[in-house]
Amino acid sequence: MKKRVEIEYCTQCRWLLRAAWIAQELLTTFEAELEEVALIPGTGGIFEIRYHEHVLFSRKAAGRFPEAKEVKQLVRDQIAPDKDLGHSDRR
Amino acid sequence: MKKRVEIEYCTQCRWLLRAAWIAQELLTTFEAELEEVALIPGTGGIFEIRYHEHVLFSRKAAGRFPEAKEVKQLVRDQIAPDKDLGHSDRR
């Protein structure tokens, strides 16, 4: 299974910069593990981070935006469960 | 055919920021046309922008990095040939 993370963001809400920030956080942390991060324009207030069929984070479901740290933990659990995230691992 | 652009960048060369910049330029300009931009970690000095089987820009072939303007023109020619890029269209 391709190690691909999707970030879908609402263009009307101007969340591209936020989506690109999270993409860069993930690609920096999982430089050796991730095969790609896809930035996907969406509408209607969506801000969703997905790994294949798993929605790792949904702004609508959570009622807030994610912090980089928790996105890294969620992605790590999918693609590199043994990876130590250092200070990003303290909850 | 999915309107997907790929940007593969060399992680050793630390070109992620440059790749993310180009991704954001494209997603801003082609907000309504693009379905996704994928950031793909690579090695060995690669900096390549692709649309399916077409290599739109290769740093190795060109001997330089692309300017945002020319990447937009190249992507436009693939996904929205009638789109006017305004000041990005003067060569």
N, CA and C atoms of all chains as a GROMACS GRO file, in nm:
protein
  546
    1MET      N    1   0.085  -0.120   0.000
    1MET     CA    2   0.000   0.000   0.000
    1MET      C    3   0.089   0.125   0.000
    2LYS      N    4   0.060   0.212  -0.091
    2LYS     CA    5   0.142   0.333  -0.105
    2LYS      C    6   0.135   0.417   0.022
    3LYS      N    7   0.249   0.463   0.068
    3LYS     CA    8   0.251   0.546   0.188
    3LYS      C    9   0.221   0.691   0.149
    4ARG      N   10   0.093   0.711   0.130
    4ARG     CA   11   0.043   0.839   0.078
    4ARG      C   12  -0.054   0.899   0.178
    5VAL      N   13  -0.028   1.023   0.214
    5VAL     CA   14  -0.120   1.098   0.300
    5VAL      C   15  -0.188   1.204   0.216
    6GLU      N   16  -0.318   1.219   0.235
    6GLU     CA   17  -0.394   1.323   0.166
    6GLU      C   18  -0.434   1.432   0.265
    7ILE      N   19  -0.421   1.555   0.222
    7ILE     CA   20  -0.472   1.667   0.300
    7ILE      C   21  -0.569   1.743   0.212
    8GLU      N   22  -0.697   1.734   0.246
    8GLU     CA   23  -0.798   1.808   0.169
    8GLU      C   24  -0.838   1.931   0.249
    9TYR      N   25  -0.837   2.045   0.181
    9TYR     CA   26  -0.861   2.172   0.251
    9TYR      C   27  -0.962   2.254   0.172
   10CYS      N   28  -1.033   2.340   0.242
   10CYS     CA   29  -1.133   2.426   0.180
   10CYS      C   30  -1.066   2.548   0.117
   11THR      N   31  -1.084   2.561  -0.014
   11THR     CA   32  -1.022   2.676  -0.082
   11THR      C   33  -1.094   2.806  -0.046
   12GLN      N   34  -1.227   2.799  -0.031
   12GLN     CA   35  -1.304   2.920   0.004
   12GLN      C   36  -1.259   2.977   0.138
   13CYS      N   37  -1.219   2.887   0.228
   13CYS     CA   38  -1.174   2.928   0.363
   13CYS      C   39  -1.027   2.971   0.362
   14ARG      N   40  -0.960   2.953   0.247
   14ARG     CA   41  -0.819   2.991   0.235
   14ARG      C   42  -0.728   2.909   0.330
   15TRP      N   43  -0.749   2.780   0.330
   15TRP     CA   44  -0.670   2.695   0.419
   15TRP      C   45  -0.553   2.627   0.349
   16LEU      N   46  -0.522   2.671   0.229
   16LEU     CA   47  -0.408   2.612   0.158
   16LEU      C   48  -0.279   2.627   0.239
   17LEU      N   49  -0.256   2.745   0.295
   17LEU     CA   50  -0.129   2.767   0.365
   17LEU      C   51  -0.115   2.673   0.485
   18ARG      N   52  -0.227   2.655   0.553
   18ARG     CA   53  -0.231   2.564   0.667
   18ARG      C   54  -0.207   2.419   0.622
   19ALA      N   55  -0.268   2.383   0.511
   19ALA     CA   56  -0.250   2.247   0.457
   19ALA      C   57  -0.105   2.225   0.415
   20ALA      N   58  -0.047   2.326   0.351
   20ALA     CA   59   0.092   2.315   0.306
   20ALA      C   60   0.188   2.309   0.425
   21TRP      N   61   0.153   2.379   0.529
   21TRP     CA   62   0.234   2.373   0.652
   21TRP      C   63   0.236   2.230   0.707
   22ILE      N   64   0.118   2.170   0.720
   22ILE     CA   65   0.110   2.034   0.772
   22ILE      C   66   0.183   1.936   0.679
   23ALA      N   67   0.168   1.956   0.549
   23ALA     CA   68   0.238   1.870   0.452
   23ALA      C   69   0.388   1.874   0.476
   24GLN      N   70   0.440   1.993   0.497
   24GLN     CA   71   0.585   2.009   0.517
   24GLN      C   72   0.629   1.951   0.651
   25GLU      N   73   0.548   1.965   0.753
   25GLU     CA   74   0.579   1.902   0.883
   25GLU      C   75   0.591   1.750   0.865
   26LEU      N   76   0.495   1.692   0.793
   26LEU     CA   77   0.495   1.546   0.775
   26LEU      C   78   0.613   1.501   0.690
   27LEU      N   79   0.640   1.574   0.582
   27LEU     CA   80   0.748   1.534   0.492
   27LEU      C   81   0.885   1.554   0.556
   28THR      N   82   0.894   1.645   0.651
   28THR     CA   83   1.019   1.662   0.724
   28THR      C   84   1.037   1.547   0.823
   29THR      N   85   0.934   1.517   0.898
   29THR     CA   86   0.943   1.413   1.000
   29THR      C   87   0.954   1.273   0.939
   30PHE      N   88   0.878   1.249   0.832
   30PHE     CA   89   0.874   1.115   0.772
   30PHE      C   90   0.941   1.113   0.635
   31GLU      N   91   1.050   1.185   0.626
   31GLU     CA   92   1.127   1.196   0.501
   31GLU      C   93   1.157   1.060   0.438
   32ALA      N   94   1.190   0.963   0.522
   32ALA     CA   95   1.229   0.831   0.469
   32ALA      C   96   1.111   0.737   0.456
   33GLU      N   97   1.002   0.768   0.523
   33GLU     CA   98   0.889   0.673   0.526
   33GLU      C   99   0.778   0.708   0.427
   34LEU      N  100   0.750   0.836   0.412
   34LEU     CA  101   0.636   0.875   0.327
   34LEU      C  102   0.674   0.868   0.180
   35GLU      N  103   0.580   0.819   0.099
   35GLU     CA  104   0.601   0.819  -0.046
   35GLU      C  105   0.546   0.946  -0.110
   36GLU      N  106   0.439   0.998  -0.054
   36GLU     CA  107   0.390   1.127  -0.101
   36GLU      C  108   0.289   1.187  -0.006
   37VAL      N  109   0.278   1.319  -0.014
   37VAL     CA  110   0.168   1.390   0.051
   37VAL      C  111   0.096   1.467  -0.059
   38ALA      N  112  -0.034   1.445  -0.069
   38ALA     CA  113  -0.114   1.512  -0.172
   38ALA      C  114  -0.195   1.625  -0.110
   39LEU      N  115  -0.184   1.742  -0.170
   39LEU     CA  116  -0.267   1.857  -0.131
   39LEU      C  117  -0.387   1.861  -0.224
   40ILE      N  118  -0.506   1.858  -0.167
   40ILE     CA  119  -0.629   1.842  -0.246
   40ILE      C  120  -0.725   1.957  -0.216
   41PRO      N  121  -0.752   2.040  -0.316
   41PRO     CA  122  -0.847   2.150  -0.294
   41PRO      C  123  -0.988   2.097  -0.272
   42GLY      N  124  -1.056   2.149  -0.175
   42GLY     CA  125  -1.194   2.110  -0.147
   42GLY      C  126  -1.279   2.233  -0.119
   43THR      N  127  -1.400   2.207  -0.073
   43THR     CA  128  -1.493   2.318  -0.044
   43THR      C  129  -1.568   2.288   0.085
   44GLY      N  130  -1.652   2.385   0.124
   44GLY     CA  131  -1.747   2.361   0.233
   44GLY      C  132  -1.686   2.343   0.370
   45GLY      N  133  -1.572   2.406   0.394
   45GLY     CA  134  -1.516   2.401   0.529
   45GLY      C  135  -1.441   2.273   0.562
   46ILE      N  136  -1.404   2.198   0.458
   46ILE     CA  137  -1.333   2.073   0.487
   46ILE      C  138  -1.186   2.099   0.523
   47PHE      N  139  -1.140   2.028   0.623
   47PHE     CA  140  -0.996   2.018   0.650
   47PHE      C  141  -0.975   1.877   0.704
   48GLU      N  142  -0.932   1.791   0.615
   48GLU     CA  143  -0.926   1.648   0.648
   48GLU      C  144  -0.792   1.592   0.612
   49ILE      N  145  -0.739   1.509   0.700
   49ILE     CA  146  -0.613   1.441   0.675
   49ILE      C  147  -0.643   1.292   0.670
   50ARG      N  148  -0.604   1.230   0.557
   50ARG     CA  149  -0.644   1.091   0.536
   50ARG      C  150  -0.523   1.004   0.500
   51TYR      N  151  -0.534   0.879   0.540
   51TYR     CA  152  -0.439   0.777   0.495
   51TYR      C  153  -0.523   0.666   0.436
   52HIS      N  154  -0.527   0.660   0.303
   52HIS     CA  155  -0.617   0.566   0.236
   52HIS      C  156  -0.759   0.580   0.292
   53GLU      N  157  -0.819   0.473   0.335
   53GLU     CA  158  -0.959   0.484   0.377
   53GLU      C  159  -0.975   0.543   0.518
   54HIS      N  160  -0.864   0.564   0.587
   54HIS     CA  161  -0.873   0.616   0.723
   54HIS      C  162  -0.872   0.768   0.725
   55VAL      N  163  -0.975   0.826   0.786
   55VAL     CA  164  -0.970   0.970   0.812
   55VAL      C  165  -0.895   0.987   0.943
   56LEU      N  166  -0.775   1.043   0.934
   56LEU     CA  167  -0.694   1.056   1.055
   56LEU      C  168  -0.739   1.176   1.138
   57PHE      N  169  -0.777   1.281   1.067
   57PHE     CA  170  -0.826   1.400   1.138
   57PHE      C  171  -0.927   1.472   1.049
   58SER      N  172  -1.038   1.510   1.110
   58SER     CA  173  -1.139   1.586   1.040
   58SER      C  174  -1.173   1.708   1.125
   59ARG      N  175  -1.159   1.826   1.066
   59ARG     CA  176  -1.191   1.946   1.142
   59ARG      C  177  -1.338   1.946   1.184
   60LYS      N  178  -1.423   1.897   1.095
   60LYS     CA  179  -1.566   1.896   1.128
   60LYS      C  180  -1.596   1.804   1.245
   61ALA      N  181  -1.537   1.686   1.243
   61ALA     CA  182  -1.561   1.592   1.352
   61ALA      C  183  -1.500   1.642   1.483
   62ALA      N  184  -1.380   1.701   1.475
   62ALA     CA  185  -1.310   1.741   1.596
   62ALA      C  186  -1.356   1.879   1.647
   63GLY      N  187  -1.410   1.960   1.555
   63GLY     CA  188  -1.450   2.095   1.596
   63GLY      C  189  -1.334   2.190   1.613
   64ARG      N  190  -1.220   2.153   1.560
   64ARG     CA  191  -1.099   2.237   1.572
   64ARG      C  192  -0.998   2.192   1.468
   65PHE      N  193  -0.891   2.270   1.455
   65PHE     CA  194  -0.780   2.228   1.368
   65PHE      C  195  -0.685   2.140   1.448
   66PRO      N  196  -0.610   2.056   1.378
   66PRO     CA  197  -0.513   1.973   1.450
   66PRO      C  198  -0.383   2.048   1.474
   67GLU      N  199  -0.312   2.010   1.578
   67GLU     CA  200  -0.175   2.054   1.598
   67GLU      C  201  -0.083   1.960   1.518
   68ALA      N  202   0.033   2.012   1.479
   68ALA     CA  203   0.127   1.931   1.401
   68ALA      C  204   0.162   1.802   1.477
   69LYS      N  205   0.182   1.817   1.605
   69LYS     CA  206   0.222   1.702   1.688
   69LYS      C  207   0.124   1.586   1.678
   70GLU      N  208  -0.004   1.616   1.688
   70GLU     CA  209  -0.100   1.505   1.686
   70GLU      C  210  -0.112   1.445   1.545
   71VAL      N  211  -0.097   1.528   1.442
   71VAL     CA  212  -0.100   1.473   1.306
   71VAL      C  213   0.018   1.376   1.288
   72LYS      N  214   0.132   1.415   1.340
   72LYS     CA  215   0.250   1.327   1.329
   72LYS      C  216   0.227   1.195   1.401
   73GLN      N  217   0.166   1.202   1.518
   73GLN     CA  218   0.139   1.078   1.592
   73GLN      C  219   0.042   0.989   1.514
   74LEU      N  220  -0.060   1.051   1.455
   74LEU     CA  221  -0.161   0.974   1.381
   74LEU      C  222  -0.100   0.910   1.256
   75VAL      N  223  -0.016   0.986   1.188
   75VAL     CA  224   0.048   0.932   1.067
   75VAL      C  225   0.150   0.826   1.106
   76ARG      N  226   0.226   0.851   1.208
   76ARG     CA  227   0.324   0.753   1.257
   76ARG      C  228   0.255   0.619   1.287
   77ASP      N  229   0.141   0.624   1.352
   77ASP     CA  230   0.071   0.500   1.388
   77ASP      C  231   0.034   0.419   1.263
   78GLN      N  232   0.015   0.488   1.151
   78GLN     CA  233  -0.019   0.418   1.026
   78GLN      C  234   0.105   0.367   0.951
   79ILE      N  235   0.205   0.452   0.939
   79ILE     CA  236   0.313   0.418   0.845
   79ILE      C  237   0.443   0.374   0.911
   80ALA      N  238   0.461   0.407   1.038
   80ALA     CA  239   0.588   0.374   1.103
   80ALA      C  240   0.566   0.358   1.252
   81PRO      N  241   0.487   0.256   1.290
   81PRO     CA  242   0.442   0.247   1.430
   81PRO      C  243   0.555   0.238   1.532
   82ASP      N  244   0.673   0.198   1.489
   82ASP     CA  245   0.783   0.188   1.585
   82ASP      C  246   0.868   0.314   1.594
   83LYS      N  247   0.835   0.412   1.512
   83LYS     CA  248   0.919   0.533   1.507
   83LYS      C  249   0.895   0.619   1.633
   84ASP      N  250   1.006   0.661   1.693
   84ASP     CA  251   0.999   0.751   1.808
   84ASP      C  252   0.997   0.894   1.758
   85LEU      N  253   0.896   0.970   1.797
   85LEU     CA  254   0.885   1.108   1.748
   85LEU      C  255   0.954   1.208   1.841
   86GLY      N  256   1.027   1.160   1.939
   86GLY     CA  257   1.099   1.250   2.028
   86GLY      C  258   1.003   1.338   2.106
   87HIS      N  259   1.029   1.467   2.109
   87HIS     CA  260   0.944   1.556   2.190
   87HIS      C  261   0.802   1.565   2.137
   88SER      N  262   0.780   1.523   2.011
   88SER     CA  263   0.642   1.522   1.959
   88SER      C  264   0.563   1.403   2.011
   89ASP      N  265   0.627   1.320   2.094
   89ASP     CA  266   0.557   1.201   2.141
   89ASP      C  267   0.498   1.218   2.280
   90ARG      N  268   0.531   1.326   2.345
   90ARG     CA  269   0.471   1.349   2.477
   90ARG      C  270   0.333   1.409   2.457
   91ARG      N  271   0.236   1.349   2.521
   91ARG     CA  272   0.098   1.392   2.496
   91ARG      C  273   0.052   1.497   2.596
   92MET      N  274  -0.894   1.174  -1.695
   92MET     CA  275  -0.760   1.169  -1.634
   92MET      C  276  -0.756   1.268  -1.517
   93LYS      N  277  -0.709   1.220  -1.407
   93LYS     CA  278  -0.704   1.303  -1.287
   93LYS      C  279  -0.612   1.423  -1.307
   94LYS      N  280  -0.658   1.539  -1.270
   94LYS     CA  281  -0.575   1.659  -1.284
   94LYS      C  282  -0.481   1.668  -1.165
   95ARG      N  283  -0.376   1.588  -1.176
   95ARG     CA  284  -0.282   1.570  -1.067
   95ARG      C  285  -0.142   1.608  -1.114
   96VAL      N  286  -0.080   1.698  -1.043
   96VAL     CA  287   0.059   1.735  -1.071
   96VAL      C  288   0.147   1.675  -0.962
   97GLU      N  289   0.260   1.621  -1.002
   97GLU     CA  290   0.357   1.566  -0.907
   97GLU      C  291   0.480   1.655  -0.903
   98ILE      N  292   0.527   1.678  -0.784
   98ILE     CA  293   0.655   1.748  -0.768
   98ILE      C  294   0.746   1.655  -0.688
   99GLU      N  295   0.848   1.603  -0.753
   99GLU     CA  296   0.944   1.518  -0.682
   99GLU      C  297   1.069   1.600  -0.656
  100TYR      N  298   1.115   1.595  -0.531
  100TYR     CA  299   1.228   1.680  -0.491
  100TYR      C  300   1.328   1.595  -0.414
  101CYS      N  301   1.452   1.637  -0.418
  101CYS     CA  302   1.560   1.567  -0.348
  101CYS      C  303   1.561   1.608  -0.201
  102THR      N  304   1.543   1.509  -0.113
  102THR     CA  305   1.542   1.540   0.030
  102THR      C  306   1.683   1.574   0.080
  103GLN      N  307   1.783   1.506   0.024
  103GLN     CA  308   1.922   1.532   0.066
  103GLN      C  309   1.963   1.676   0.037
  104CYS      N  310   1.907   1.729  -0.071
  104CYS     CA  311   1.937   1.868  -0.113
  104CYS      C  312   1.852   1.969  -0.038
  105ARG      N  313   1.757   1.919   0.040
  105ARG     CA  314   1.667   2.006   0.119
  105ARG      C  315   1.582   2.096   0.029
  106TRP      N  316   1.522   2.035  -0.071
  106TRP     CA  317   1.440   2.112  -0.164
  106TRP      C  318   1.290   2.104  -0.134
  107LEU      N  319   1.257   2.052  -0.018
  107LEU     CA  320   1.115   2.045   0.019
  107LEU      C  321   1.049   2.183   0.018
  108LEU      N  322   1.118   2.282   0.074
  108LEU     CA  323   1.055   2.415   0.084
  108LEU      C  324   1.028   2.473  -0.054
  109ARG      N  325   1.122   2.449  -0.143
  109ARG     CA  326   1.106   2.495  -0.280
  109ARG      C  327   0.990   2.421  -0.348
  110ALA      N  328   0.981   2.292  -0.325
  110ALA     CA  329   0.874   2.212  -0.384
  110ALA      C  330   0.738   2.258  -0.328
  111ALA      N  331   0.734   2.284  -0.199
  111ALA     CA  332   0.608   2.327  -0.136
  111ALA      C  333   0.568   2.466  -0.186
  112TRP      N  334   0.664   2.548  -0.212
  112TRP     CA  335   0.636   2.681  -0.269
  112TRP      C  336   0.569   2.667  -0.406
  113ILE      N  337   0.628   2.586  -0.491
  113ILE     CA  338   0.571   2.566  -0.625
  113ILE      C  339   0.431   2.504  -0.615
  114ALA      N  340   0.415   2.409  -0.524
  114ALA     CA  341   0.282   2.347  -0.505
  114ALA      C  342   0.178   2.454  -0.471
  115GLN      N  343   0.215   2.545  -0.382
  115GLN     CA  344   0.121   2.650  -0.340
  115GLN      C  345   0.094   2.749  -0.453
  116GLU      N  346   0.195   2.779  -0.532
  116GLU     CA  347   0.174   2.866  -0.648
  116GLU      C  348   0.071   2.802  -0.742
  117LEU      N  349   0.088   2.673  -0.768
  117LEU     CA  350  -0.002   2.604  -0.861
  117LEU      C  351  -0.143   2.594  -0.804
  118LEU      N  352  -0.153   2.560  -0.677
  118LEU     CA  353  -0.286   2.544  -0.617
  118LEU      C  354  -0.358   2.677  -0.602
  119THR      N  355  -0.285   2.784  -0.593
  119THR     CA  356  -0.348   2.917  -0.588
  119THR      C  357  -0.397   2.954  -0.727
  120THR      N  358  -0.314   2.936  -0.827
  120THR     CA  359  -0.351   2.976  -0.963
  120THR      C  360  -0.459   2.884  -1.022
  121PHE      N  361  -0.447   2.754  -0.995
  121PHE     CA  362  -0.540   2.657  -1.055
  121PHE      C  363  -0.633   2.596  -0.949
  122GLU      N  364  -0.678   2.681  -0.861
  122GLU     CA  365  -0.766   2.641  -0.750
  122GLU      C  366  -0.886   2.560  -0.799
  123ALA      N  367  -0.944   2.604  -0.912
  123ALA     CA  368  -1.066   2.538  -0.961
  123ALA      C  369  -1.035   2.424  -1.057
  124GLU      N  370  -0.913   2.420  -1.109
  124GLU     CA  371  -0.882   2.321  -1.213
  124GLU      C  372  -0.809   2.199  -1.159
  125LEU      N  373  -0.717   2.220  -1.066
  125LEU     CA  374  -0.635   2.109  -1.020
  125LEU      C  375  -0.711   2.020  -0.921
  126GLU      N  376  -0.692   1.890  -0.935
  126GLU     CA  377  -0.752   1.799  -0.836
  126GLU      C  378  -0.657   1.769  -0.722
  127GLU      N  379  -0.528   1.768  -0.753
  127GLU     CA  380  -0.431   1.753  -0.644
  127GLU      C  381  -0.291   1.784  -0.691
  128VAL      N  382  -0.209   1.824  -0.595
  128VAL     CA  383  -0.065   1.834  -0.618
  128VAL      C  384   0.001   1.743  -0.515
  129ALA      N  385   0.085   1.652  -0.565
  129ALA     CA  386   0.152   1.558  -0.476
  129ALA      C  387   0.298   1.598  -0.458
  130LEU      N  388   0.340   1.606  -0.333
  130LEU     CA  389   0.480   1.629  -0.300
  130LEU      C  390   0.544   1.494  -0.273
  131ILE      N  391   0.652   1.465  -0.347
  131ILE     CA  392   0.711   1.331  -0.347
  131ILE      C  393   0.859   1.340  -0.312
  132PRO      N  394   0.899   1.285  -0.198
  132PRO     CA  395   1.041   1.288  -0.162
  132PRO      C  396   1.123   1.200  -0.256
  133GLY      N  397   1.236   1.252  -0.301
  133GLY     CA  398   1.324   1.176  -0.388
  133GLY      C  399   1.468   1.193  -0.343
  134THR      N  400   1.559   1.147  -0.427
  134THR     CA  401   1.702   1.156  -0.393
  134THR      C  402   1.782   1.196  -0.517
  135GLY      N  403   1.911   1.211  -0.499
  135GLY     CA  404   2.002   1.225  -0.612
  135GLY      C  405   1.987   1.351  -0.693
  136GLY      N  406   1.945   1.460  -0.628
  136GLY     CA  407   1.941   1.588  -0.698
  136GLY      C  408   1.820   1.605  -0.788
  137ILE      N  409   1.717   1.524  -0.766
  137ILE     CA  410   1.599   1.538  -0.853
  137ILE      C  411   1.514   1.658  -0.812
  138PHE      N  412   1.469   1.730  -0.912
  138PHE     CA  413   1.362   1.829  -0.893
  138PHE      C  414   1.281   1.826  -1.022
  139GLU      N  415   1.169   1.754  -1.015
  139GLU     CA  416   1.093   1.726  -1.136
  139GLU      C  417   0.946   1.757  -1.113
  140ILE      N  418   0.887   1.819  -1.213
  140ILE     CA  419   0.743   1.849  -1.207
  140ILE      C  420   0.678   1.770  -1.319
  141ARG      N  421   0.580   1.689  -1.283
  141ARG     CA  422   0.521   1.596  -1.380
  141ARG      C  423   0.369   1.607  -1.384
  142TYR      N  424   0.316   1.583  -1.502
  142TYR     CA  425   0.172   1.566  -1.518
  142TYR      C  426   0.152   1.432  -1.587
  143HIS      N  427   0.112   1.332  -1.509
  143HIS     CA  428   0.105   1.195  -1.560
  143HIS      C  429   0.237   1.159  -1.629
  144GLU      N  430   0.233   1.114  -1.752
  144GLU     CA  431   0.359   1.068  -1.812
  144GLU      C  432   0.447   1.181  -1.864
  145HIS      N  433   0.397   1.303  -1.859
  145HIS     CA  434   0.474   1.416  -1.909
  145HIS      C  435   0.564   1.476  -1.801
  146VAL      N  436   0.693   1.483  -1.828
  146VAL     CA  437   0.781   1.559  -1.741
  146VAL      C  438   0.775   1.704  -1.786
  147LEU      N  439   0.712   1.788  -1.706
  147LEU     CA  440   0.695   1.928  -1.746
  147LEU      C  441   0.824   2.006  -1.726
  148PHE      N  442   0.893   1.974  -1.618
  148PHE     CA  443   1.020   2.041  -1.592
  148PHE      C  444   1.111   1.946  -1.516
  149SER      N  445   1.236   1.940  -1.559
  149SER     CA  446   1.336   1.860  -1.489
  149SER      C  447   1.459   1.948  -1.467
  150ARG      N  448   1.497   1.960  -1.340
  150ARG     CA  449   1.615   2.041  -1.311
  150ARG      C  450   1.739   1.985  -1.380
  151LYS      N  451   1.747   1.853  -1.387
  151LYS     CA  452   1.864   1.793  -1.451
  151LYS      C  453   1.870   1.824  -1.600
  152ALA      N  454   1.756   1.813  -1.666
  152ALA     CA  455   1.753   1.841  -1.810
  152ALA      C  456   1.776   1.990  -1.837
  153ALA      N  457   1.718   2.076  -1.753
  153ALA     CA  458   1.725   2.220  -1.779
  153ALA      C  459   1.854   2.283  -1.726
  154GLY      N  460   1.915   2.218  -1.628
  154GLY     CA  461   2.036   2.275  -1.568
  154GLY      C  462   2.008   2.393  -1.477
  155ARG      N  463   1.884   2.407  -1.433
  155ARG     CA  464   1.846   2.517  -1.343
  155ARG      C  465   1.711   2.482  -1.281
  156PHE      N  466   1.671   2.565  -1.185
  156PHE     CA  467   1.538   2.550  -1.128
  156PHE      C  468   1.438   2.629  -1.212
  157PRO      N  469   1.311   2.590  -1.206
  157PRO     CA  470   1.210   2.666  -1.281
  157PRO      C  471   1.163   2.788  -1.203
  158GLU      N  472   1.120   2.888  -1.274
  158GLU     CA  473   1.049   3.000  -1.213
  158GLU      C  474   0.900   2.961  -1.202
  159ALA      N  475   0.830   3.020  -1.107
  159ALA     CA  476   0.688   2.988  -1.088
  159ALA      C  477   0.610   3.013  -1.217
  160LYS      N  478   0.642   3.123  -1.282
  160LYS     CA  479   0.571   3.161  -1.403
  160LYS      C  480   0.574   3.053  -1.510
  161GLU      N  481   0.690   2.998  -1.533
  161GLU     CA  482   0.697   2.898  -1.639
  161GLU      C  483   0.630   2.767  -1.600
  162VAL      N  484   0.636   2.733  -1.471
  162VAL     CA  485   0.565   2.613  -1.426
  162VAL      C  486   0.415   2.631  -1.448
  163LYS      N  487   0.366   2.750  -1.419
  163LYS     CA  488   0.222   2.777  -1.440
  163LYS      C  489   0.184   2.766  -1.586
  164GLN      N  490   0.269   2.816  -1.672
  164GLN     CA  491   0.241   2.805  -1.816
  164GLN      C  492   0.239   2.658  -1.861
  165LEU      N  493   0.335   2.582  -1.810
  165LEU     CA  494   0.343   2.440  -1.849
  165LEU      C  495   0.223   2.361  -1.798
  166VAL      N  496   0.183   2.390  -1.675
  166VAL     CA  497   0.066   2.320  -1.618
  166VAL      C  498  -0.061   2.367  -1.689
  167ARG      N  499  -0.071   2.495  -1.712
  167ARG     CA  500  -0.188   2.548  -1.784
  167ARG      C  501  -0.205   2.479  -1.919
  168ASP      N  502  -0.096   2.462  -1.992
  168ASP     CA  503  -0.105   2.398  -2.124
  168ASP      C  504  -0.162   2.256  -2.115
  169GLN      N  505  -0.142   2.190  -2.002
  169GLN     CA  506  -0.194   2.054  -1.983
  169GLN      C  507  -0.339   2.053  -1.936
  170ILE      N  508  -0.370   2.135  -1.836
  170ILE     CA  509  -0.499   2.117  -1.770
  170ILE      C  510  -0.603   2.223  -1.804
  171ALA      N  511  -0.559   2.338  -1.853
  171ALA     CA  512  -0.655   2.445  -1.879
  171ALA      C  513  -0.601   2.533  -1.991
  172PRO      N  514  -0.589   2.476  -2.113
  172PRO     CA  515  -0.518   2.547  -2.221
  172PRO      C  516  -0.578   2.683  -2.256
  173ASP      N  517  -0.704   2.705  -2.223
  173ASP     CA  518  -0.765   2.834  -2.257
  173ASP      C  519  -0.751   2.938  -2.146
  174LYS      N  520  -0.696   2.899  -2.035
  174LYS     CA  521  -0.689   2.990  -1.920
  174LYS      C  522  -0.583   3.099  -1.944
  175ASP      N  523  -0.624   3.221  -1.918
  175ASP     CA  524  -0.532   3.335  -1.927
  175ASP      C  525  -0.463   3.352  -1.792
  176LEU      N  526  -0.331   3.351  -1.793
  176LEU     CA  527  -0.257   3.363  -1.667
  176LEU      C  528  -0.224   3.508  -1.632
  177GLY      N  529  -0.277   3.602  -1.707
  177GLY     CA  530  -0.252   3.743  -1.676
  177GLY      C  531  -0.104   3.775  -1.690
  178HIS      N  532  -0.048   3.842  -1.591
  178HIS     CA  533   0.093   3.886  -1.604
  178HIS      C  534   0.189   3.768  -1.607
  179SER      N  535   0.143   3.649  -1.564
  179SER     CA  536   0.231   3.531  -1.574
  179SER      C  537   0.238   3.477  -1.717
  180ASP      N  538   0.167   3.541  -1.808
  180ASP     CA  539   0.165   3.489  -1.945
  180ASP      C  540   0.262   3.561  -2.038
  181ARG      N  541   0.320   3.668  -1.990
  181ARG     CA  542   0.419   3.734  -2.075
  181ARG      C  543   0.552   3.662  -2.059
  182ARG      N  544   0.610   3.627  -2.169
  182ARG     CA  545   0.732   3.546  -2.163
  182ARG      C  546   0.857   3.631  -2.162
   0.00000   0.00000   0.00000
